[in-house]
Amino acid sequence: MYYFSKSFIFSAGFLFFLFSCSTIKPTPPKISVGTYEAPKIETSLLSIPVEMELGKYFKEADQAVPYQFKGNEQNCEGVSFSYQFDRKPIQIVGKGKYVDIDIEGKYSLSLSYCAKCTDLFGSNNCITPRIPASCGVGEPMRRIKIQYSTAIDLKNNFSLSSKTELKKIDTKDKCEITVFKYNATEHLVKEVKKALADIGKKIDDEIEALDIKKEAESIWNTFNDPIALDKYGFLTFNPKQIEVNNLKIDGSKLKFNVGLSAQPVVTSFKPNIIKSTLPNLTNLNNNEGFQINIEVKAVYDSLNNYLKEALFGKEIELKNQKIIIQECKIFGANQNQLNLEVTFIGSKSGKMYFVGTPQVNDSTQILSFPDLEFDLETKNVLLKSAKWMFNKKITDVIRNYASIDLKKYLKDVNKMIENQINTEVTKEVILKGKMNETKIKNIFPDKDILILQASLMGKLEVQIK
């Protein structure tokens, strides 16, 4: 009898020991994707200021026209003359849609006057002594200023139209010959107009040869390419439409805005992109800078590192017992919620499953699970084998530490995007950008990924040498 009692007590104690140290192994929850309808993402609009230096094109037009002109007209009767006109390089002053082109020069005139000619001896001869006169000969050459105006506009096919007209010739030092009452200045102006007749056409030819479409294609193709975000994946803008507006000239620079409508997306994998061709110009009426609305598709593994770092080694004491968390990870979606799998050791060891609805605070950008609770199967197992673990303290700890501060993540993404969009597209085209803010707006669980809707704000500009 004593032996039986001793054996019974030993067996009961051993069973109690085994039971108390048994592993908690609830059945993993089923993964079930909810039938939610995510808010439609608005089309993103990017306004990209573009700056082109026109100086070299005007310089080429300037160099195509001589810097010195000479001419003469010999008449037997009346005024005969010869002239020399020397000009300086053209000066460009742009404002709005017009470019004022100033050409300063100087001239000299040699004249002679014959009152009467005769052909009595078979050829024209002046029968009176010729009266000579001059301006700018043997003295400083006379000054003259010529002004052109060029109107520039953009056609629907991305080409530029240019129309250059002579606006004014200002003869600062007039040449009036009093001895025979002759206004040589008017005659000089007529000759200078002839001499400079080609300069307006040369300017128009150079401007209309500018390949704006080529530059637009460079920008379009740049935004077609996925942008690597290191460990965070790839950003693809997916441009859809393009516009060019606000054409204006400032000094020697041609400035305009390239507007893009796009449907950006961030993926954890490099997408296969079929590049779209540059479409025709359209009217987007977008504002300065950009606010991009995107979908971020994050695989759960990319978030599990944050959860593991936040919860690893956390001890939870309950009624003189304790558990130590070894790992916490997202197990999968449960309708519009997420399943969290927590591995632990201590007074008990095993796994627990929790379910919670992911939410992002708009101001703090913290991802949390405010309604986190035990999964139903985990709850049933705990009530049967470890009732002391079915405790609000556990859910509170998991809920508090399972919050993920996305600001650092978004700051890193901003920095990487900024690094990528500050680039030399070609030797002539430089893209510059500044990221201001990125915010997560909505979040939706899917089978293997977490879909986040976000907005990115910043500025871009293009410089064309």
C-alpha positions in Angstrom: 0.0 0.0 0.0 2.8 2.3 0.9 4.6 1.4 -2.3 1.5 2.0 -4.4 1.0 5.5 -2.8 4.6 6.4 -3.3 4.5 5.2 -6.9 1.3 7.1 -7.5 2.6 10.3 -6.1 5.8 10.0 -8.2 3.8 9.4 -11.4 1.4 12.2 -10.7 4.3 14.6 -10.0 6.1 13.5 -13.2 2.9 14.0 -15.2 2.4 17.4 -13.6 6.1 18.3 -14.5 5.6 17.2 -18.1 2.3 19.0 -18.3 3.7 22.2 -16.8 6.7 22.2 -19.3 4.6 21.1 -22.3 4.9 23.0 -25.5 2.1 25.3 -26.5 1.3 24.4 -30.1 -2.0 25.9 -31.2 -3.1 25.2 -34.8 -1.9 28.0 -37.0 -4.7 30.3 -38.2 -5.9 30.0 -41.7 -4.8 32.7 -44.2 -7.8 34.4 -45.7 -7.6 37.5 -47.8 -10.4 39.9 -47.3 -12.6 41.3 -50.0 -11.9 44.9 -49.4 -11.9 47.7 -52.0 -9.0 50.0 -51.6 -9.6 53.7 -52.2 -8.7 54.6 -55.8 -5.4 56.2 -56.0 -5.5 59.6 -57.7 -3.3 60.2 -60.7 0.0 61.7 -59.7 1.1 64.9 -61.3 4.7 66.1 -61.6 5.7 69.5 -62.7 9.3 69.6 -63.7 10.9 73.0 -64.5 13.3 72.7 -67.5 16.0 75.2 -68.2 17.8 75.4 -71.6 20.7 77.7 -72.3 20.1 79.5 -75.6 23.4 81.4 -75.5 25.3 78.9 -77.6 22.6 78.9 -80.3 22.6 82.6 -80.6 26.4 82.5 -80.6 26.3 80.2 -83.6 23.9 82.5 -85.4 26.1 85.4 -84.5 29.2 83.7 -85.9 27.4 82.8 -89.1 27.1 86.5 -90.0 30.2 88.6 -90.9 31.5 91.1 -88.3 32.4 93.6 -91.0 30.5 94.8 -94.1 31.7 97.0 -96.9 29.9 98.4 -99.8 29.8 101.2 -102.3 27.6 102.8 -105.0 29.2 104.9 -107.7 27.1 107.4 -109.6 28.2 110.0 -112.1 25.6 112.5 -111.2 24.5 112.9 -107.6 26.0 111.2 -104.6 28.5 108.3 -104.8 29.6 106.6 -101.6 31.5 103.8 -100.0 31.0 102.6 -96.5 32.4 100.2 -93.8 30.2 98.8 -91.0 31.9 96.9 -88.1 29.6 95.2 -85.5 30.2 93.7 -82.1 28.9 90.3 -80.9 25.1 90.2 -80.4 23.8 90.8 -76.9 20.8 88.8 -75.7 18.2 90.0 -73.2 15.2 87.6 -72.8 11.9 88.3 -71.1 8.7 86.4 -71.3 8.2 85.0 -74.8 10.5 87.4 -76.5 14.2 87.8 -76.9 15.7 91.3 -77.5 18.8 91.1 -79.5 21.0 94.1 -79.5 23.9 94.7 -82.0 26.2 97.6 -81.5 28.4 98.8 -84.3 30.3 101.6 -85.9 30.5 102.9 -89.4 32.4 105.2 -91.7 31.2 106.8 -94.9 33.1 108.4 -97.8 31.0 110.4 -100.2 31.3 112.6 -103.3 28.8 114.8 -105.0 28.5 115.6 -108.7 26.0 118.4 -109.7 25.9 117.5 -113.4 27.2 114.8 -115.8 27.5 114.7 -119.6 28.1 112.0 -122.1 29.3 114.4 -124.7 32.5 112.5 -125.3 31.0 109.0 -125.2 31.1 108.4 -121.5 29.6 109.9 -118.4 31.8 112.6 -116.9 31.1 115.1 -114.2 31.3 118.5 -115.7 31.7 120.2 -112.3 34.3 119.5 -109.7 33.1 116.7 -107.3 32.5 117.8 -103.7 34.0 115.2 -101.3 32.6 114.5 -97.8 33.0 111.9 -95.1 31.8 110.7 -91.7 34.0 108.6 -89.5 37.0 108.9 -91.8 40.1 110.4 -90.2 38.0 110.6 -87.0 36.3 108.1 -84.6 33.8 106.0 -86.5 30.2 106.8 -85.9 28.1 104.7 -83.6 25.0 102.7 -84.5 22.8 100.3 -82.6 20.5 97.7 -84.2 17.8 95.9 -82.3 16.0 92.7 -83.2 13.1 91.0 -81.4 12.6 87.2 -81.5 9.2 85.7 -80.5 9.5 82.0 -79.5 6.6 79.6 -79.1 6.1 75.8 -78.8 4.2 73.7 -81.3 2.1 70.6 -80.5 4.8 68.4 -82.0 7.4 69.7 -79.4 9.2 71.8 -82.0 9.9 75.5 -81.4 8.7 78.3 -83.7 10.8 81.4 -83.9 10.1 84.7 -85.6 12.8 87.4 -85.6 12.1 90.9 -86.8 14.2 94.1 -87.0 12.7 96.5 -84.6 15.0 99.5 -84.5 18.1 101.0 -85.9 19.5 103.8 -83.7 22.1 106.0 -85.3 23.6 107.6 -82.3 26.0 109.7 -84.3 24.2 111.0 -87.4 26.0 111.7 -90.7 24.5 114.8 -92.3 26.4 116.5 -95.1 25.6 120.2 -95.0 27.8 121.2 -97.9 25.4 119.6 -100.4 22.5 119.1 -98.0 22.5 115.3 -97.9 21.3 113.1 -95.1 23.8 110.2 -95.4 22.3 108.5 -92.3 19.2 107.4 -94.1 21.2 105.9 -96.9 23.4 104.1 -94.4 20.4 102.6 -92.6 19.2 101.2 -95.9 22.5 99.6 -96.6 22.9 98.2 -93.1 19.4 96.6 -93.4 20.6 94.9 -96.6 23.8 93.8 -95.0 22.1 92.3 -91.9 19.2 90.8 -93.8 20.4 87.2 -93.0 20.9 87.6 -89.3 17.2 87.2 -88.4 16.9 84.1 -90.5 20.0 82.6 -88.9 18.6 83.2 -85.5 15.3 81.6 -86.4 17.1 78.6 -88.0 19.2 78.0 -84.9 16.2 78.2 -82.5 13.9 76.0 -84.6 16.7 73.4 -84.8 16.4 72.9 -81.0 15.2 69.4 -80.4 12.8 69.9 -77.5 11.2 66.5 -78.3 14.6 64.8 -77.8 14.9 66.3 -74.3 11.3 65.4 -73.5 12.0 61.8 -74.5 15.0 61.8 -72.2 12.9 62.9 -69.3 10.1 60.5 -70.2 12.4 57.5 -70.5 14.1 58.4 -67.1 10.7 58.2 -65.4 10.0 54.9 -67.2 13.0 53.2 -65.5 12.6 51.6 -62.1 14.5 53.5 -59.4 16.4 51.2 -57.0 15.6 51.8 -53.3 18.2 49.4 -51.9 16.6 47.0 -49.5 13.2 48.7 -49.9 12.7 47.6 -53.5 12.0 49.7 -56.6 10.0 52.8 -57.4 8.4 53.0 -60.9 6.7 56.2 -61.9 4.7 54.7 -64.9 4.2 58.0 -66.8 1.0 58.3 -68.8 0.7 61.8 -70.2 3.0 64.8 -70.8 2.5 68.5 -71.3 4.8 71.4 -71.8 3.7 74.8 -70.6 4.8 78.2 -69.1 7.3 78.8 -71.9 9.4 81.9 -71.2 12.8 83.4 -71.7 15.0 84.8 -68.9 18.2 86.3 -70.1 19.7 83.8 -72.4 17.8 80.9 -70.8 14.7 79.2 -72.2 12.5 78.0 -69.4 9.4 75.9 -69.4 7.6 73.2 -67.4 7.3 69.6 -68.3 4.2 68.1 -66.7 3.8 64.4 -66.3 0.8 62.4 -65.1 1.8 59.1 -63.6 0.7 56.0 -61.7 3.8 55.3 -59.5 4.2 52.0 -57.6 6.8 50.7 -55.1 7.6 47.0 -55.3 10.0 44.8 -53.3 11.0 43.2 -56.5 12.3 44.7 -59.8 9.3 44.9 -62.1 9.5 44.0 -65.8 8.8 47.3 -67.6 7.5 47.6 -71.1 8.6 51.2 -71.8 5.9 53.4 -73.2 6.7 55.8 -76.1 6.4 59.6 -75.7 2.8 60.5 -76.3 1.5 63.7 -77.8 1.3 66.8 -75.8 -1.8 67.3 -73.6 -3.1 69.8 -71.0 -2.7 68.7 -67.4 -2.9 72.0 -65.5 -0.6 70.7 -62.8 0.9 72.7 -60.0 4.5 73.4 -59.0 6.5 70.5 -57.7 4.9 67.1 -57.3 2.7 65.1 -55.0 2.9 61.4 -56.0 0.3 59.0 -54.9 1.7 55.5 -54.9 1.1 51.9 -53.8 3.9 50.4 -51.8 3.9 46.6 -52.0 5.9 45.3 -49.1 6.5 41.6 -48.5 5.9 40.6 -44.9 9.5 39.5 -44.5 10.6 43.1 -44.9 8.5 44.1 -41.9 9.4 41.1 -39.7 12.9 42.4 -39.1 11.3 45.4 -37.3 9.0 43.1 -35.2 11.9 40.8 -34.3 14.1 43.7 -33.2 11.3 45.3 -31.2 10.2 42.1 -29.3 13.3 39.8 -29.1 14.2 39.0 -25.5 11.2 40.8 -24.0 10.2 39.1 -20.7 6.6 39.0 -19.5 6.0 37.9 -15.8 2.7 36.5 -14.9 1.8 35.0 -11.5 5.4 34.0 -10.6 5.9 32.6 -14.0 7.4 34.2 -17.1 7.8 33.8 -20.8 10.6 35.3 -23.0 9.8 36.2 -26.5 12.2 34.9 -29.1 10.5 36.0 -32.3 7.5 37.8 -33.7 6.5 37.8 -37.3 3.6 38.3 -39.6 2.1 35.0 -40.4 -0.3 36.2 -43.1 -3.6 37.9 -43.7 -6.9 37.2 -42.0 -9.6 39.1 -43.9 -8.6 42.8 -43.3 -6.4 41.8 -40.3 -3.0 40.3 -39.9 -2.0 37.2 -38.0 1.1 37.5 -35.8 3.1 34.5 -34.8 5.0 34.8 -31.5 7.6 32.2 -30.5 8.5 32.1 -26.8 10.4 30.2 -24.1 10.3 30.3 -20.3 7.9 28.7 -17.9 6.2 27.5 -21.0 7.5 27.4 -24.6 5.9 27.2 -27.9 4.0 29.6 -30.2 1.0 31.9 -29.8 -1.0 33.5 -32.6 -2.5 37.0 -32.5 -4.8 38.8 -34.8 -5.0 42.6 -35.3 -6.0 45.3 -37.7 -3.0 47.2 -39.0 -3.4 51.0 -38.8 -1.1 54.0 -39.6 -1.4 57.2 -37.6 -1.4 60.0 -40.1 0.6 62.4 -37.9 3.1 60.0 -36.2 3.4 57.6 -39.1 3.4 54.7 -36.6 2.1 51.3 -37.8 0.2 49.6 -35.0 -2.4 47.0 -34.1 -4.7 48.7 -31.7 -7.2 45.8 -31.5 -4.6 43.1 -31.2 -5.9 40.0 -29.4 -5.3 36.2 -29.1 -6.2 34.2 -32.1 -9.3 32.0 -31.3 -7.4 28.7 -31.5 -4.6 30.1 -29.3 -7.2 31.2 -26.8 -8.7 27.7 -26.7 -5.4 26.0 -26.2 -4.3 28.4 -23.4 -7.6 28.0 -21.5 -7.1 24.2 -21.5 -3.3 24.0 -20.8 -2.0 27.3 -19.5 -4.8 29.4 -18.3 -2.3 31.8 -16.5 -1.1 32.8 -19.9 -4.5 33.9 -21.1 -3.8 37.3 -19.8 -4.3 40.8 -21.0 -0.7 41.7 -20.0 0.6 39.6 -22.9 -1.6 41.2 -25.5 -0.7 44.6 -24.1 3.0 44.0 -24.4 2.8 42.5 -27.9 0.5 45.4 -29.0 2.9 48.0 -27.6 6.1 46.6 -29.0 4.6 45.5 -32.3 4.2 49.1 -33.3 6.5 50.0 -36.1 7.7 53.6 -36.5 7.7 54.2 -40.2 9.4 57.6 -40.1 12.9 56.2 -40.3 11.8 53.8 -43.0 10.3 56.7 -45.0 13.3 59.0 -44.3 15.6 56.3 -45.8 13.3 56.0 -48.8 13.3 59.8 -49.3 17.0 59.9 -49.2 17.4 57.0 -51.7 14.8 58.5 -54.1 16.6 61.9 -53.8 19.9 60.3 -54.6 18.5 58.5 -57.6 16.7 61.5 -59.1 19.8 63.7 -58.8 21.4 62.3 -61.9 23.0 63.1 -65.3 20.4 61.7 -67.8 22.8 62.5 -70.7 25.9 64.7 -71.1 23.5 67.6 -71.8 20.6 66.8 -69.5 20.9 67.0 -65.7 18.0 66.0 -63.4 17.9 67.6 -60.0 15.4 66.8 -57.2 14.5 67.4 -53.6 12.2 65.1 -51.5 10.2 67.0 -48.9 7.9 64.4 -47.3 6.6 60.9 -47.6 3.5 59.8 -45.7 1.6 56.5 -45.5 -2.2 57.1 -46.0 -3.8 53.7 -46.0 -2.9 50.1 -45.4 -4.4 46.8 -46.6 -3.3 43.2 -45.9 -3.0 40.8 -48.9 -2.0 37.2 -49.1 1.8 37.6 -49.3 2.2 41.4 -49.2 1.1 44.4 -47.3 -0.3 47.1 -49.6 0.4 50.7 -48.4 -1.0 53.8 -50.1 1.4 56.7 -49.7 2.0 60.2 -50.9 5.4 61.6 -51.8 6.0 65.4 -52.0 9.0 67.2 -53.5 10.4 69.2 -56.4 12.2 68.3 -59.6 14.0 70.3 -62.2 15.9 69.7 -65.4 18.9 71.6 -66.7 19.9 71.3 -70.4 23.3 72.6 -71.2 
